[in-house]
């Protein structure tokens, strides 16, 4: 079981928590509310540790979810891949890249895989 919080101000005042049961419920909740609130925070009901956090419409924790969101939005669902937009999305999600790198879609997919594997066990 999880508690889901929608913050009116980031790190400040929030609405009463909503109870969530499954990881699928958590994902759907975050997707539904992350654009409407400056912060969405999901905690494990029994210990209050942050399980998922979205800031200003972007999932930032756990890092694997952040990477999956970048992949989904900028590679899988993108009509036309743009290297600069992809790099900006990585930066906003907490993964800085070198400015002089020009990604192709295949290189971007490979880079995301390396990042994903590199954070194994960090979250």
mmCIF file of the C-alpha atoms, coordinates in Angstrom:
data_MODEL
# 
_entry.id   MODEL 
# 
loop_
_atom_site.group_PDB 
_atom_site.id 
_atom_site.type_symbol 
_atom_site.label_atom_id 
_atom_site.label_alt_id 
_atom_site.label_comp_id 
_atom_site.label_asym_id 
_atom_site.label_entity_id 
_atom_site.label_seq_id 
_atom_site.pdbx_PDB_ins_code 
_atom_site.Cartn_x 
_atom_site.Cartn_y 
_atom_site.Cartn_z 
_atom_site.occupancy 
_atom_site.B_iso_or_equiv 
_atom_site.pdbx_formal_charge 
_atom_site.auth_seq_id 
_atom_site.auth_comp_id 
_atom_site.auth_asym_id 
_atom_site.auth_atom_id 
_atom_site.pdbx_PDB_model_num 
ATOM 1   C CA . UNK A 1 1   ? 0.000  0.000  0.000   1.00 0.00 ? 1   UNK A CA 1 
ATOM 2   C CA . UNK A 1 2   ? 1.143  3.508  -0.836  1.00 0.00 ? 2   UNK A CA 1 
ATOM 3   C CA . UNK A 1 3   ? 0.195  7.085  0.018   1.00 0.00 ? 3   UNK A CA 1 
ATOM 4   C CA . UNK A 1 4   ? 0.061  9.589  -2.827  1.00 0.00 ? 4   UNK A CA 1 
ATOM 5   C CA . UNK A 1 5   ? 0.558  13.295 -2.175  1.00 0.00 ? 5   UNK A CA 1 
ATOM 6   C CA . UNK A 1 6   ? -0.155 16.187 -4.544  1.00 0.00 ? 6   UNK A CA 1 
ATOM 7   C CA . UNK A 1 7   ? 1.772  19.275 -3.511  1.00 0.00 ? 7   UNK A CA 1 
ATOM 8   C CA . UNK A 1 8   ? 0.308  22.722 -4.119  1.00 0.00 ? 8   UNK A CA 1 
ATOM 9   C CA . UNK A 1 9   ? 3.797  24.159 -3.648  1.00 0.00 ? 9   UNK A CA 1 
ATOM 10  C CA . UNK A 1 10  ? 6.874  22.044 -4.181  1.00 0.00 ? 10  UNK A CA 1 
ATOM 11  C CA . UNK A 1 11  ? 8.006  20.726 -0.799  1.00 0.00 ? 11  UNK A CA 1 
ATOM 12  C CA . UNK A 1 12  ? 5.299  22.763 0.930   1.00 0.00 ? 12  UNK A CA 1 
ATOM 13  C CA . UNK A 1 13  ? 1.560  22.517 1.347   1.00 0.00 ? 13  UNK A CA 1 
ATOM 14  C CA . UNK A 1 14  ? -0.128 19.401 -0.033  1.00 0.00 ? 14  UNK A CA 1 
ATOM 15  C CA . UNK A 1 15  ? -3.564 17.875 -0.396  1.00 0.00 ? 15  UNK A CA 1 
ATOM 16  C CA . UNK A 1 16  ? -4.631 14.961 1.841   1.00 0.00 ? 16  UNK A CA 1 
ATOM 17  C CA . UNK A 1 17  ? -2.958 11.718 0.731   1.00 0.00 ? 17  UNK A CA 1 
ATOM 18  C CA . UNK A 1 18  ? -4.710 9.277  -1.577  1.00 0.00 ? 18  UNK A CA 1 
ATOM 19  C CA . UNK A 1 19  ? -4.289 5.547  -0.851  1.00 0.00 ? 19  UNK A CA 1 
ATOM 20  C CA . UNK A 1 20  ? -2.897 3.409  -3.683  1.00 0.00 ? 20  UNK A CA 1 
ATOM 21  C CA . UNK A 1 21  ? -2.613 -0.377 -3.759  1.00 0.00 ? 21  UNK A CA 1 
ATOM 22  C CA . UNK A 1 22  ? -0.324 -1.486 -6.597  1.00 0.00 ? 22  UNK A CA 1 
ATOM 23  C CA . UNK A 1 23  ? 2.663  -0.302 -8.621  1.00 0.00 ? 23  UNK A CA 1 
ATOM 24  C CA . UNK A 1 24  ? 0.309  0.036  -11.600 1.00 0.00 ? 24  UNK A CA 1 
ATOM 25  C CA . UNK A 1 25  ? -1.910 2.334  -9.512  1.00 0.00 ? 25  UNK A CA 1 
ATOM 26  C CA . UNK A 1 26  ? 1.158  4.378  -8.563  1.00 0.00 ? 26  UNK A CA 1 
ATOM 27  C CA . UNK A 1 27  ? 2.286  4.725  -12.181 1.00 0.00 ? 27  UNK A CA 1 
ATOM 28  C CA . UNK A 1 28  ? -1.185 5.774  -13.347 1.00 0.00 ? 28  UNK A CA 1 
ATOM 29  C CA . UNK A 1 29  ? -1.523 8.271  -10.492 1.00 0.00 ? 29  UNK A CA 1 
ATOM 30  C CA . UNK A 1 30  ? 1.827  9.893  -11.260 1.00 0.00 ? 30  UNK A CA 1 
ATOM 31  C CA . UNK A 1 31  ? 1.037  10.070 -14.989 1.00 0.00 ? 31  UNK A CA 1 
ATOM 32  C CA . UNK A 1 32  ? -2.355 11.624 -14.252 1.00 0.00 ? 32  UNK A CA 1 
ATOM 33  C CA . UNK A 1 33  ? -1.186 14.284 -11.781 1.00 0.00 ? 33  UNK A CA 1 
ATOM 34  C CA . UNK A 1 34  ? 2.449  15.161 -12.553 1.00 0.00 ? 34  UNK A CA 1 
ATOM 35  C CA . UNK A 1 35  ? 1.539  17.900 -15.061 1.00 0.00 ? 35  UNK A CA 1 
ATOM 36  C CA . UNK A 1 36  ? -1.069 19.488 -12.770 1.00 0.00 ? 36  UNK A CA 1 
ATOM 37  C CA . UNK A 1 37  ? 0.987  19.816 -9.581  1.00 0.00 ? 37  UNK A CA 1 
ATOM 38  C CA . UNK A 1 38  ? 4.545  21.086 -9.006  1.00 0.00 ? 38  UNK A CA 1 
ATOM 39  C CA . UNK A 1 39  ? 5.305  17.942 -7.008  1.00 0.00 ? 39  UNK A CA 1 
ATOM 40  C CA . UNK A 1 40  ? 3.761  14.490 -6.775  1.00 0.00 ? 40  UNK A CA 1 
ATOM 41  C CA . UNK A 1 41  ? 5.224  12.260 -4.089  1.00 0.00 ? 41  UNK A CA 1 
ATOM 42  C CA . UNK A 1 42  ? 4.370  8.622  -3.422  1.00 0.00 ? 42  UNK A CA 1 
ATOM 43  C CA . UNK A 1 43  ? 5.462  7.035  -0.158  1.00 0.00 ? 43  UNK A CA 1 
ATOM 44  C CA . UNK A 1 44  ? 5.347  3.494  1.118   1.00 0.00 ? 44  UNK A CA 1 
ATOM 45  C CA . UNK A 1 45  ? 2.475  3.450  3.585   1.00 0.00 ? 45  UNK A CA 1 
ATOM 46  C CA . UNK A 1 46  ? 4.354  1.637  6.332   1.00 0.00 ? 46  UNK A CA 1 
ATOM 47  C CA . UNK A 1 47  ? 7.557  3.697  6.490   1.00 0.00 ? 47  UNK A CA 1 
ATOM 48  C CA . UNK A 1 48  ? 7.060  7.022  4.657   1.00 0.00 ? 48  UNK A CA 1 
ATOM 49  C CA . UNK A 1 49  ? 10.111 6.492  2.428   1.00 0.00 ? 49  UNK A CA 1 
ATOM 50  C CA . UNK A 1 50  ? 9.704  8.125  -0.977  1.00 0.00 ? 50  UNK A CA 1 
ATOM 51  C CA . UNK A 1 51  ? 8.871  5.484  -3.572  1.00 0.00 ? 51  UNK A CA 1 
ATOM 52  C CA . UNK A 1 52  ? 8.237  7.829  -6.524  1.00 0.00 ? 52  UNK A CA 1 
ATOM 53  C CA . UNK A 1 53  ? 8.684  11.567 -7.004  1.00 0.00 ? 53  UNK A CA 1 
ATOM 54  C CA . UNK A 1 54  ? 7.778  13.829 -9.908  1.00 0.00 ? 54  UNK A CA 1 
ATOM 55  C CA . UNK A 1 55  ? 8.806  17.486 -9.994  1.00 0.00 ? 55  UNK A CA 1 
ATOM 56  C CA . UNK A 1 56  ? 7.395  20.002 -12.461 1.00 0.00 ? 56  UNK A CA 1 
ATOM 57  C CA . UNK A 1 57  ? 5.909  17.261 -14.637 1.00 0.00 ? 57  UNK A CA 1 
ATOM 58  C CA . UNK A 1 58  ? 9.009  15.040 -14.720 1.00 0.00 ? 58  UNK A CA 1 
ATOM 59  C CA . UNK A 1 59  ? 9.639  11.815 -12.830 1.00 0.00 ? 59  UNK A CA 1 
ATOM 60  C CA . UNK A 1 60  ? 12.943 12.231 -10.993 1.00 0.00 ? 60  UNK A CA 1 
ATOM 61  C CA . UNK A 1 61  ? 12.823 9.227  -8.638  1.00 0.00 ? 61  UNK A CA 1 
ATOM 62  C CA . UNK A 1 62  ? 13.316 6.357  -8.927  1.00 0.00 ? 62  UNK A CA 1 
ATOM 63  C CA . UNK A 1 63  ? 15.962 6.962  -11.571 1.00 0.00 ? 63  UNK A CA 1 
ATOM 64  C CA . UNK A 1 64  ? 14.882 3.889  -13.553 1.00 0.00 ? 64  UNK A CA 1 
ATOM 65  C CA . UNK A 1 65  ? 11.389 5.325  -13.904 1.00 0.00 ? 65  UNK A CA 1 
ATOM 66  C CA . UNK A 1 66  ? 12.922 8.638  -14.983 1.00 0.00 ? 66  UNK A CA 1 
ATOM 67  C CA . UNK A 1 67  ? 14.892 6.886  -17.729 1.00 0.00 ? 67  UNK A CA 1 
ATOM 68  C CA . UNK A 1 68  ? 11.877 4.854  -18.843 1.00 0.00 ? 68  UNK A CA 1 
ATOM 69  C CA . UNK A 1 69  ? 9.877  8.064  -19.115 1.00 0.00 ? 69  UNK A CA 1 
ATOM 70  C CA . UNK A 1 70  ? 12.561 9.724  -21.266 1.00 0.00 ? 70  UNK A CA 1 
ATOM 71  C CA . UNK A 1 71  ? 12.655 6.651  -23.524 1.00 0.00 ? 71  UNK A CA 1 
ATOM 72  C CA . UNK A 1 72  ? 8.887  6.507  -23.827 1.00 0.00 ? 72  UNK A CA 1 
ATOM 73  C CA . UNK A 1 73  ? 8.400  10.209 -24.523 1.00 0.00 ? 73  UNK A CA 1 
ATOM 74  C CA . UNK A 1 74  ? 11.428 11.056 -26.661 1.00 0.00 ? 74  UNK A CA 1 
ATOM 75  C CA . UNK A 1 75  ? 12.167 7.787  -28.486 1.00 0.00 ? 75  UNK A CA 1 
ATOM 76  C CA . UNK A 1 76  ? 9.193  5.398  -28.477 1.00 0.00 ? 76  UNK A CA 1 
ATOM 77  C CA . UNK A 1 77  ? 6.416  7.966  -28.995 1.00 0.00 ? 77  UNK A CA 1 
ATOM 78  C CA . UNK A 1 78  ? 8.415  10.587 -30.851 1.00 0.00 ? 78  UNK A CA 1 
ATOM 79  C CA . UNK A 1 79  ? 7.454  11.216 -34.461 1.00 0.00 ? 79  UNK A CA 1 
ATOM 80  C CA . UNK A 1 80  ? 10.883 12.675 -35.227 1.00 0.00 ? 80  UNK A CA 1 
ATOM 81  C CA . UNK A 1 81  ? 13.878 12.121 -32.935 1.00 0.00 ? 81  UNK A CA 1 
ATOM 82  C CA . UNK A 1 82  ? 15.742 15.281 -31.928 1.00 0.00 ? 82  UNK A CA 1 
ATOM 83  C CA . UNK A 1 83  ? 19.125 14.941 -30.214 1.00 0.00 ? 83  UNK A CA 1 
ATOM 84  C CA . UNK A 1 84  ? 18.984 18.314 -28.437 1.00 0.00 ? 84  UNK A CA 1 
ATOM 85  C CA . UNK A 1 85  ? 15.483 17.675 -27.072 1.00 0.00 ? 85  UNK A CA 1 
ATOM 86  C CA . UNK A 1 86  ? 16.587 14.230 -25.899 1.00 0.00 ? 86  UNK A CA 1 
ATOM 87  C CA . UNK A 1 87  ? 19.624 15.703 -24.098 1.00 0.00 ? 87  UNK A CA 1 
ATOM 88  C CA . UNK A 1 88  ? 17.451 18.368 -22.445 1.00 0.00 ? 88  UNK A CA 1 
ATOM 89  C CA . UNK A 1 89  ? 15.053 15.666 -21.221 1.00 0.00 ? 89  UNK A CA 1 
ATOM 90  C CA . UNK A 1 90  ? 17.949 13.701 -19.747 1.00 0.00 ? 90  UNK A CA 1 
ATOM 91  C CA . UNK A 1 91  ? 19.234 16.847 -18.032 1.00 0.00 ? 91  UNK A CA 1 
ATOM 92  C CA . UNK A 1 92  ? 15.815 17.630 -16.505 1.00 0.00 ? 92  UNK A CA 1 
ATOM 93  C CA . UNK A 1 93  ? 15.623 14.033 -15.243 1.00 0.00 ? 93  UNK A CA 1 
ATOM 94  C CA . UNK A 1 94  ? 18.987 14.323 -13.512 1.00 0.00 ? 94  UNK A CA 1 
ATOM 95  C CA . UNK A 1 95  ? 21.256 12.784 -16.162 1.00 0.00 ? 95  UNK A CA 1 
ATOM 96  C CA . UNK A 1 96  ? 23.585 15.454 -17.571 1.00 0.00 ? 96  UNK A CA 1 
ATOM 97  C CA . UNK A 1 97  ? 25.202 14.806 -20.949 1.00 0.00 ? 97  UNK A CA 1 
ATOM 98  C CA . UNK A 1 98  ? 28.058 16.413 -22.806 1.00 0.00 ? 98  UNK A CA 1 
ATOM 99  C CA . UNK A 1 99  ? 26.907 19.256 -25.018 1.00 0.00 ? 99  UNK A CA 1 
ATOM 100 C CA . UNK A 1 100 ? 28.996 18.202 -28.012 1.00 0.00 ? 100 UNK A CA 1 
ATOM 101 C CA . UNK A 1 101 ? 27.367 14.755 -28.327 1.00 0.00 ? 101 UNK A CA 1 
ATOM 102 C CA . UNK A 1 102 ? 24.905 14.474 -31.209 1.00 0.00 ? 102 UNK A CA 1 
ATOM 103 C CA . UNK A 1 103 ? 22.747 11.388 -30.622 1.00 0.00 ? 103 UNK A CA 1 
ATOM 104 C CA . UNK A 1 104 ? 21.082 9.316  -33.301 1.00 0.00 ? 104 UNK A CA 1 
ATOM 105 C CA . UNK A 1 105 ? 17.981 7.423  -32.196 1.00 0.00 ? 105 UNK A CA 1 
ATOM 106 C CA . UNK A 1 106 ? 19.981 4.170  -32.018 1.00 0.00 ? 106 UNK A CA 1 
ATOM 107 C CA . UNK A 1 107 ? 22.791 5.805  -30.044 1.00 0.00 ? 107 UNK A CA 1 
ATOM 108 C CA . UNK A 1 108 ? 20.202 7.317  -27.683 1.00 0.00 ? 108 UNK A CA 1 
ATOM 109 C CA . UNK A 1 109 ? 18.615 3.910  -27.073 1.00 0.00 ? 109 UNK A CA 1 
ATOM 110 C CA . UNK A 1 110 ? 22.029 2.396  -26.382 1.00 0.00 ? 110 UNK A CA 1 
ATOM 111 C CA . UNK A 1 111 ? 22.935 5.280  -24.045 1.00 0.00 ? 111 UNK A CA 1 
ATOM 112 C CA . UNK A 1 112 ? 19.689 4.856  -22.089 1.00 0.00 ? 112 UNK A CA 1 
ATOM 113 C CA . UNK A 1 113 ? 20.373 1.127  -21.736 1.00 0.00 ? 113 UNK A CA 1 
ATOM 114 C CA . UNK A 1 114 ? 23.855 1.860  -20.361 1.00 0.00 ? 114 UNK A CA 1 
ATOM 115 C CA . UNK A 1 115 ? 22.452 4.409  -17.899 1.00 0.00 ? 115 UNK A CA 1 
ATOM 116 C CA . UNK A 1 116 ? 19.703 2.016  -16.821 1.00 0.00 ? 116 UNK A CA 1 
ATOM 117 C CA . UNK A 1 117 ? 22.156 -0.817 -16.220 1.00 0.00 ? 117 UNK A CA 1 
ATOM 118 C CA . UNK A 1 118 ? 24.536 1.564  -14.445 1.00 0.00 ? 118 UNK A CA 1 
ATOM 119 C CA . UNK A 1 119 ? 21.956 2.497  -11.811 1.00 0.00 ? 119 UNK A CA 1 
ATOM 120 C CA . UNK A 1 120 ? 21.087 -1.115 -10.995 1.00 0.00 ? 120 UNK A CA 1 
ATOM 121 C CA . UNK A 1 121 ? 20.503 -1.259 -7.258  1.00 0.00 ? 121 UNK A CA 1 
ATOM 122 C CA . UNK A 1 122 ? 20.923 2.501  -6.631  1.00 0.00 ? 122 UNK A CA 1 
ATOM 123 C CA . UNK A 1 123 ? 17.242 3.309  -6.100  1.00 0.00 ? 123 UNK A CA 1 
# 
